[in-house]
Amino acid sequence: MIEKVKKPQGFAAISPERRKEISTLGGKAVPAEKRAFSVKAGLAAKAGSKGGKIKRPRSFTLDPDLASRASRMRKPKVKPQE
């Protein structure tokens, strides 16, 4: 059996210098005066305080048996034929 060498794709295939160059452009896409959180600090604080909170418990949280049954109902992944 011949093993195929997996070549990096997408961002992984780009040189580290080029990746750094591209990633620095992300912060410059929108001017500071149009970024809501940089203009309204209170809005950023409010959004940050909401992080990780939920309004109501999820159904799996309330019923662990439901979560167990759901995981058993998942379709098994089919491997492609070679």
N, C-alpha and C positions, 0 to 999 in steps of 0.2 A: 504494500500500500504506500502510495506516495503522499506525503504530507504537504499541503499547500502552505506557503508562508503568507501570513496575513499582513497585507500592507496597510499602514495607517491611512485613514480617510478623513476628509473634512478638515477641521481645525488641527487635528493631530498631525496631518501631513505637512503643515506649514512650519517654517522655521520659527524658533522661539522669538527671534527679533521681530519677524513679521507679525506674529501673534500679539506681541506687546504693542506694536504700532497700531494694529486694528483695534485692540481693546481700549487704548487711550482715546480713540475717536468716539467711543460710546458715551462718555461723559460730556462731550462737546456737542452732541446732537441737538440739544435744546438749550437756548440761552437761559442763564440763571434767573432772570426776571420772569420767565414763563414756567419755571419749575415750582409747583404748588408748595412743596415742603420747604424750599429755600426762602420763599416769600412769607409763608404763614407758619411760624414755628409751632403755634398752638395746634394746627391741623396735624402736623407731624407727631406731636406728643399724643394727641388723641388716637391716631392710627396705631402708634406704637403700644399704647396701653391696651388696645383691643387684640393684639397679637396672641394667638393661641387660645383665646376664649371662644366658647361656643354658646349660642343662645339657648339651645335645648340639647339634652343628651341624645346621642345617636342611637339608633335601634340596636346596633350590635353591643353598645355599652350596657343597655338595659337588659338584653337577652343574649347571654353568651352562647346558649344552645343554638340560637338563630345563626350566629356567626359560624359555628361549627358545621351546621347543615349547609350553609352557603358555600363554604370552602370545599365540601365534598361534592357539590353540584357543578363545580367548574369543569369545563371540558378539558380533557388531557391534551397536551400539545402533541401534534402529529409531526414526526420527523420527516423531512422530505426524502424521498427515495433517491439514491445516488445512481 
